[in-house]
Amino acid sequence: MCLEFLNKTYCHHLKTKVMKIFNTTLFVFLFMLLVTPAKNAAGQEYTRDTLVMGQGYANDLFYSFANGLVKEEPRKNWDIAFYTPRFSAGIMINQGAGVILYTYPNGDTNAWATVDTNGLSTWKSMNNSVNIWEEGAFNANQSIHPDYGWCIYNGITHDLIGDSLYVIKIADGSVKKLWMIDKISIQNIYHFKYANIDGSDEQIVEFNLVPYETKNFAYYSLVNNAELDREPLSGAWDLLFTKYMDSVPDMEGNMQLYPITGAANNVGIGASHFYPVGPDFTEWGLKPFVDEKNIIGANWKYFDNSTFTYNMVDSTCYFVKDTADNVYKLKFVYFDYMNGSLALDKMLVSLSAIDDNVAEVPSMNIYPVPATNMITIRFNNKVTDNSQLAIYDLNGRNVFSQSISGTSLNNGATVSVNLPAGLYIAKVTAGQAVYSQKLLVR
């Protein structure tokens, strides 16, 4: 929901990203065409992680494929959250804690003193977007620019001016009236106020989001009248295991919003779902990654009414591109609703490029691509030291080592590797310098 005056900046950024994606996609295309299922012989294995949310799914779990559990936070310790980019209007509510938001239908901001809840049961509640983090419940009524739901964009100052009143049921069950007054976009500061319906216990808040700009959201508790720093750094996690609202089919197949417990992708994290597939399936390049938060969701499990347990959906798996652009295969093993525990198996199936921004003429070339039992390594920069070649599989195991003279590297050193088909990382240490490159073996 970026504002229009930033479009040119974003277009330039997009163009740069497209070129990067093209180079990565070309490599993936060759990999998918030429590598057979035997690539698992390169030593790829599952790693199992067990996570516990607690009874009633009491805790949110921020999870990283590379590092496991990153942070655990009480699920009900916040009511509203602000998307941290300066030129965003995104504000979401904690639907997993039972927070419900209504747009007050009987007046605009001039009616603050006279807000009542007559007819509340007939009012339509506002919901967070099921697939876009930035589009929260406060943005649900947005139409077209400059209307962003709770506010109108000022094209001169670039500020956001609140034009609506809200009634909100918060995490402790109490009901408040709330007015998002404005956002000073350049300073990344929100002003809002809330009170009991009768006007008592009014709180006027200036919320500076600058300290939270390395996170996706800045959180606020209307119960405790306090801001919260509850997220890890944006790039430190991949999935959030939590309770939230998602679209699920009813008995007649119609999609309805319903509270579910599952996995939400971090902002910008792409995932894909494959079903039905065999247990050794790793052809992740057959589908594009989609960076929507509910791609994984809760559809990997179903409740068995005869045993009162959750079973895992058979023949299904996910692939996730993490914050470092590594690709993991994800399979869920079990889910126990009694204590909110779950287990997942993960497998690293593709490493990100060592450096996607290298110059057009790299320091080291390895060919042919793909390789078979023989590879040639050639340096473009003159090497005088004897060097060491080490090849690693996707699990980081050293599967091949050999010393190579610097002179032969300058002219092109041919090495017999005899590795199983798969994707590897070749590293050459020459003196104090270390050179790395992907190695594809057919």
Buried (B, 14 or more C-beta within 10 A) or exposed (E): BBBEEBEEEEEEEEEEEEEEEEEBEEBBEBBEEBBEEEBBEBBBEEEEBEBBBBEEBBBBBBBBBBEEBBBBBBBBBBBBBBBBBBBBBBBBBBBBBBBBBBBBEEBEBEBBEEBBBEEBEEBEBBBBBBBBBBBBBBBBBBEEEBBBBBBBBEEEEBBBBBBBBBBBBBBBEEBBBBBBBBBBBEEBBBBBBBBEBEEEEEEEBEBEBEEBEEBBBBBBBBBEEEBBEBBBEBEBBBBBBBBBBBBBEEEEEEEEBEBBBBBBBBBEBBBBBBEEBEEEBBEBBEEEBBBBBBBBBBBBBEEEEEEEBBEBEEEBBBBBBBBEBBBBBBBBEBBEBEEBBBBBBBBBBBBBBBEEEEEEEBBBBBEEBBBEEEBBBBBEEEBEEBBBBBBBBBEEEEBBEEEBBBEBBBEEBEBEBEBBBBBBBBBBBBEEBEBBBBBBBB
